[in-house]
Amino acid sequence: MEPAFVESFVYGTVAIFGLIWGSYLNVVVYRLPQGLSTAVPASHCPRCRSRIWPVDNIPVLSWLLLAARCRSCGGAISVRYPLVEVSGATVFVLGLRRFDDPFEMATGWLVACVLLALALIDYDRRLVPLVLTLPLGVLAWVLQPFLGWASPLDAVATSCLGSVVFLALSRAWGWWSQSPGDGGLGLGDAYVMFLIGGFFGLQSTLRIVLLALLGAVAVLFLSRSASWILRRSGRFEEPLARLPLVTFLSGAALWVLLFV
């Protein structure tokens, strides 16, 4: 076979698997914060509770064929579902391009999917599930000798140091603002730093934190500017909602993982 055909086939297959994992991430983001199993029951409409059959559960394609509506009740299906599925395919393809070693690639896919899930869960509910952070942070320590992303000592030290620093910042913010976790730093940031530090080590973690802070400041500036303009026009009175810091930490970690 032609090398170009083989390469296209491999990338296409990986993209399909990424779409499937993206579909599963939608389930994780919806069910995990509620303490529900991500495996049972089968996928169902959150409005009418009717089961979603496999033919209506094909990533992206079913959303398009159903015109973003539930077949049973006609309720709208958010565009975020296919966007998350496409994000899964994107990180799988980028991981294929980024890593030569299959073990590193599989680990990169896992980390990328977890980061996506954490960002979406914290955006939706302002919480970070411990089941996605602490066990995977410890797993990172075990995998580091085989990954080589950081030394085992570096991974352990960065996990502990990063989580302690962000925990202290969270406590300080709570004391200063008298509203811990409300629009500022919460405990979830410390949990995510434990995970990031374990996989990335000190040097890359510092880069991730810097990128996240720069992104947060830029979005805050744009948000405040837009709010001021809208208030001046009389069409908007409340400040725009602020994104949680975990969203920026996860985005920065994805960038470092896939591009740096």
Kinemage of the C-alpha trace (Angstrom):
@kinemage 1
@onewidth
@group {chain A} dominant
@subgroup {mainchain}
@vectorlist {calphas} color= white
{ca met a 1} P 0.000 0.000 0.000
{ca glu a 2} L 0.994 3.603 -0.520
{ca pro a 3} L 2.557 5.192 2.584
{ca ala a 4} L 0.189 8.152 2.293
{ca phe a 5} L -2.825 5.823 2.352
{ca val a 6} L -1.508 3.957 5.392
{ca glu a 7} L -0.844 7.220 7.214
{ca ser a 8} L -4.327 8.533 6.416
{ca phe a 9} L -5.871 5.248 7.571
{ca val a 10} L -3.973 5.379 10.880
{ca tyr a 11} L -4.915 9.002 11.545
{ca gly a 12} L -8.537 8.324 10.593
{ca thr a 13} L -8.725 5.331 12.917
{ca val a 14} L -7.198 7.287 15.797
{ca ala a 15} L -9.630 10.149 15.171
{ca ile a 16} L -12.577 7.735 15.357
{ca phe a 17} L -11.334 6.367 18.666
{ca gly a 18} L -10.917 9.960 19.857
{ca leu a 19} L -14.535 10.698 18.932
{ca ile a 20} L -15.666 7.665 20.924
{ca trp a 21} L -13.653 8.746 23.940
{ca gly a 22} L -15.015 12.260 23.550
{ca ser a 23} L -18.513 10.801 23.676
{ca tyr a 24} L -17.587 8.963 26.868
{ca leu a 25} L -16.180 12.203 28.319
{ca asn a 26} L -19.634 13.751 27.940
{ca val a 27} L -20.971 10.965 30.152
{ca val a 28} L -18.169 11.448 32.690
{ca val a 29} L -18.711 15.204 32.893
{ca tyr a 30} L -22.464 14.766 33.444
{ca arg a 31} L -22.537 11.781 35.799
{ca leu a 32} L -19.328 11.807 37.837
{ca pro a 33} L -20.083 14.987 39.844
{ca gln a 34} L -23.437 13.455 40.795
{ca gly a 35} L -21.797 10.278 42.073
{ca leu a 36} L -23.388 8.200 39.303
{ca ser a 37} L -21.840 5.295 37.436
{ca thr a 38} L -20.446 6.205 34.042
{ca ala a 39} L -21.191 2.701 32.735
{ca val a 40} L -24.778 1.965 33.810
{ca pro a 41} L -27.517 2.699 33.045
{ca ala a 42} L -27.208 3.093 29.279
{ca ser a 43} L -27.177 6.591 27.769
{ca his a 44} L -30.517 8.325 28.092
{ca cys a 45} L -32.062 11.734 27.536
{ca pro a 46} L -31.743 13.839 30.734
{ca arg a 47} L -35.178 15.373 30.049
{ca cys a 48} L -37.522 12.517 29.136
{ca arg a 49} L -35.239 9.729 30.498
{ca ser a 50} L -35.799 7.665 27.358
{ca arg a 51} L -32.931 5.416 26.295
{ca ile a 52} L -30.652 6.651 23.532
{ca trp a 53} L -30.209 3.765 21.113
{ca pro a 54} L -26.811 3.103 19.495
{ca val a 55} L -28.003 4.433 16.132
{ca asp a 56} L -28.664 7.798 17.817
{ca asn a 57} L -25.431 7.742 19.787
{ca ile a 58} L -22.879 7.942 16.972
{ca pro a 59} L -20.456 10.779 17.806
{ca val a 60} L -21.178 14.021 15.930
{ca leu a 61} L -23.067 12.265 13.115
{ca ser a 62} L -26.149 11.454 15.201
{ca trp a 63} L -26.280 15.035 16.481
{ca leu a 64} L -26.322 16.282 12.904
{ca leu a 65} L -28.864 13.715 11.658
{ca leu a 66} L -31.197 14.417 14.582
{ca ala a 67} L -30.884 18.183 13.997
{ca ala a 68} L -29.713 18.565 17.619
{ca arg a 69} L -33.020 17.215 18.962
{ca cys a 70} L -33.934 14.177 21.065
{ca arg a 71} L -35.788 11.636 18.951
{ca ser a 72} L -38.280 10.923 21.764
{ca cys a 73} L -39.162 14.297 23.289
{ca gly a 74} L -37.753 16.753 20.765
{ca gly a 75} L -35.676 18.498 23.424
{ca ala a 76} L -32.625 20.410 22.269
{ca ile a 77} L -29.235 18.681 22.463
{ca ser a 78} L -26.486 21.130 23.334
{ca val a 79} L -23.821 21.808 20.728
{ca arg a 80} L -21.279 21.117 23.449
{ca tyr a 81} L -21.763 17.368 23.029
{ca pro a 82} L -20.318 17.210 19.502
{ca leu a 83} L -17.710 19.833 20.403
{ca val a 84} L -16.397 17.636 23.226
{ca glu a 85} L -16.389 14.653 20.862
{ca val a 86} L -14.397 16.616 18.291
{ca ser a 87} L -12.046 17.733 21.089
{ca gly a 88} L -11.444 14.082 21.931
{ca ala a 89} L -10.594 13.327 18.313
{ca thr a 90} L -8.325 16.377 18.161
{ca val a 91} L -6.245 15.474 21.219
{ca phe a 92} L -5.934 11.867 20.010
{ca val a 93} L -4.630 12.984 16.619
{ca leu a 94} L -2.292 15.542 18.193
{ca gly a 95} L -1.052 12.871 20.602
{ca leu a 96} L -0.307 10.603 17.664
{ca arg a 97} L 1.774 13.366 16.087
{ca arg a 98} L 3.443 14.332 19.358
{ca phe a 99} L 4.612 10.973 20.709
{ca asp a 100} L 6.609 8.223 19.023
{ca asp a 101} L 6.529 5.764 21.915
{ca pro a 102} L 3.164 3.904 22.206
{ca phe a 103} L 3.262 3.934 26.019
{ca glu a 104} L 3.866 7.683 26.104
{ca met a 105} L 1.109 8.165 23.540
{ca ala a 106} L -1.438 6.173 25.545
{ca thr a 107} L -0.483 8.044 28.714
{ca gly a 108} L -0.743 11.357 26.887
{ca trp a 109} L -4.235 10.463 25.676
{ca leu a 110} L -5.267 9.555 29.220
{ca val a 111} L -3.888 12.776 30.700
{ca ala a 112} L -5.469 14.879 27.947
{ca cys a 113} L -8.900 13.310 28.461
{ca val a 114} L -8.706 13.796 32.232
{ca leu a 115} L -7.696 17.446 31.794
{ca leu a 116} L -10.637 18.030 29.438
{ca ala a 117} L -13.024 16.414 31.911
{ca leu a 118} L -11.669 18.453 34.840
{ca ala a 119} L -12.006 21.717 32.927
{ca leu a 120} L -15.621 21.006 31.945
{ca ile a 121} L -16.696 19.716 35.363
{ca asp a 122} L -15.213 22.700 37.173
{ca tyr a 123} L -16.753 25.066 34.621
{ca asp a 124} L -20.185 23.500 35.112
{ca arg a 125} L -20.223 22.866 38.848
{ca arg a 126} L -17.245 24.641 40.423
{ca leu a 127} L -15.883 21.398 41.830
{ca val a 128} L -13.033 19.006 41.094
{ca pro a 129} L -13.632 15.271 41.691
{ca leu a 130} L -10.906 13.725 43.828
{ca val a 131} L -11.306 10.452 41.937
{ca leu a 132} L -9.807 12.132 38.859
{ca thr a 133} L -6.934 13.899 40.578
{ca leu a 134} L -5.423 12.179 43.597
{ca pro a 135} L -5.308 8.568 42.274
{ca leu a 136} L -4.006 9.726 38.893
{ca gly a 137} L -1.438 11.950 40.581
{ca val a 138} L -0.102 8.925 42.470
{ca leu a 139} L -0.276 6.874 39.261
{ca ala a 140} L 1.941 9.508 37.642
{ca trp a 141} L 4.629 8.799 40.251
{ca val a 142} L 4.501 5.096 39.387
{ca leu a 143} L 4.629 5.717 35.632
{ca gln a 144} L 7.407 8.316 35.600
{ca pro a 145} L 10.296 5.801 35.459
{ca phe a 146} L 8.765 4.471 32.230
{ca leu a 147} L 7.685 7.856 30.834
{ca gly a 148} L 10.753 9.968 31.438
{ca trp a 149} L 8.729 13.212 31.505
{ca ala a 150} L 10.354 13.997 34.873
{ca ser a 151} L 12.405 12.159 37.445
{ca pro a 152} L 10.378 10.284 40.099
{ca leu a 153} L 11.692 12.584 42.826
{ca asp a 154} L 10.842 15.654 40.739
{ca ala a 155} L 7.320 14.326 40.146
{ca val a 156} L 6.639 13.606 43.821
{ca ala a 157} L 8.140 16.897 45.009
{ca thr a 158} L 6.282 18.966 42.402
{ca ser a 159} L 2.949 17.277 43.187
{ca cys a 160} L 3.300 17.959 46.888
{ca leu a 161} L 4.761 21.442 46.534
{ca gly a 162} L 2.214 22.573 43.943
{ca ser a 163} L -0.758 21.316 45.911
{ca val a 164} L 0.509 22.805 49.176
{ca val a 165} L 1.194 26.198 47.583
{ca phe a 166} L -2.235 26.367 45.976
{ca leu a 167} L -3.881 25.107 49.177
{ca ala a 168} L -2.171 27.922 51.086
{ca leu a 169} L -3.266 30.443 48.448
{ca ser a 170} L -6.826 29.117 48.706
{ca arg a 171} L -6.839 29.528 52.478
{ca ala a 172} L -5.325 32.988 52.207
{ca trp a 173} L -7.917 34.000 49.600
{ca gly a 174} L -10.726 32.665 51.786
{ca trp a 175} L -9.464 34.602 54.790
{ca trp a 176} L -9.019 37.808 52.798
{ca ser a 177} L -12.274 37.678 50.833
{ca gln a 178} L -14.398 35.957 53.479
{ca ser a 179} L -15.818 33.835 50.605
{ca pro a 180} L -13.542 30.809 50.031
{ca gly a 181} L -13.908 29.234 46.622
{ca asp a 182} L -16.321 31.907 45.407
{ca gly a 183} L -14.856 33.475 42.294
{ca gly a 184} L -11.330 32.974 43.576
{ca leu a 185} L -9.069 30.075 44.474
{ca gly a 186} L -10.676 26.869 45.682
{ca leu a 187} L -9.393 23.516 46.906
{ca gly a 188} L -9.919 22.100 43.427
{ca asp a 189} L -6.947 24.072 42.150
{ca ala a 190} L -4.689 22.315 44.673
{ca tyr a 191} L -6.039 18.905 43.607
{ca val a 192} L -5.360 19.662 39.942
{ca met a 193} L -1.845 20.862 40.766
{ca phe a 194} L -1.211 17.511 42.479
{ca leu a 195} L -2.097 15.753 39.212
{ca ile a 196} L -0.199 18.172 36.965
{ca gly a 197} L 2.926 18.120 39.113
{ca gly a 198} L 3.016 14.332 39.108
{ca phe a 199} L 2.959 14.061 35.342
{ca phe a 200} L 4.901 17.145 34.252
{ca gly a 201} L 7.564 17.824 36.880
{ca leu a 202} L 8.723 21.191 38.155
{ca gln a 203} L 9.927 22.927 34.990
{ca ser a 204} L 6.864 22.168 32.886
{ca thr a 205} L 4.519 22.789 35.828
{ca leu a 206} L 5.937 26.287 36.293
{ca arg a 207} L 5.380 26.901 32.590
{ca ile a 208} L 1.791 25.646 32.900
{ca val a 209} L 1.034 27.880 35.880
{ca leu a 210} L 2.483 30.917 34.097
{ca leu a 211} L 0.435 30.239 30.947
{ca ala a 212} L -2.704 29.673 33.042
{ca leu a 213} L -2.261 32.931 34.959
{ca leu a 214} L -1.593 34.888 31.773
{ca gly a 215} L -4.705 33.390 30.209
{ca ala a 216} L -6.816 34.130 33.284
{ca val a 217} L -5.627 37.756 33.406
{ca ala a 218} L -6.288 38.211 29.678
{ca val a 219} L -9.803 36.761 29.913
{ca leu a 220} L -10.553 38.800 33.040
{ca phe a 221} L -9.432 41.982 31.286
{ca leu a 222} L -11.536 41.217 28.213
{ca ser a 223} L -14.487 40.260 30.410
{ca arg a 224} L -14.339 43.469 32.417
{ca ser a 225} L -13.910 45.536 29.259
{ca ala a 226} L -16.905 43.873 27.612
{ca ser a 227} L -18.996 44.324 30.760
{ca trp a 228} L -18.116 48.026 30.880
{ca ile a 229} L -19.057 48.496 27.217
{ca leu a 230} L -22.348 46.644 27.658
{ca arg a 231} L -23.228 48.590 30.786
{ca arg a 232} L -22.500 51.853 29.014
{ca ser a 233} L -24.820 50.804 26.202
{ca gly a 234} L -27.573 49.980 28.668
{ca arg a 235} L -27.870 46.398 27.461
{ca phe a 236} L -26.026 44.672 30.297
{ca glu a 237} L -25.780 45.410 33.987
{ca glu a 238} L -24.030 42.447 35.588
{ca pro a 239} L -20.314 41.610 35.161
{ca leu a 240} L -19.585 38.683 32.913
{ca ala a 241} L -19.069 35.334 34.644
{ca arg a 242} L -15.478 34.429 35.436
{ca leu a 243} L -13.983 31.120 34.389
{ca pro a 244} L -12.535 28.976 37.186
{ca leu a 245} L -8.750 28.723 37.327
{ca val a 246} L -8.867 24.951 36.712
{ca thr a 247} L -10.109 25.727 33.193
{ca phe a 248} L -6.919 27.672 32.498
{ca leu a 249} L -4.644 25.180 34.286
{ca ser a 250} L -6.101 22.333 32.228
{ca gly a 251} L -5.844 24.290 28.987
{ca ala a 252} L -2.249 25.275 29.680
{ca ala a 253} L -1.351 21.695 30.610
{ca leu a 254} L -2.907 20.439 27.367
{ca trp a 255} L -0.848 22.947 25.399
{ca val a 256} L 2.395 21.890 27.098
{ca leu a 257} L 1.522 18.208 26.748
{ca leu a 258} L 0.737 18.318 23.035
{ca phe a 259} L 2.941 21.101 21.682
{ca val a 260} L 5.915 21.854 23.936
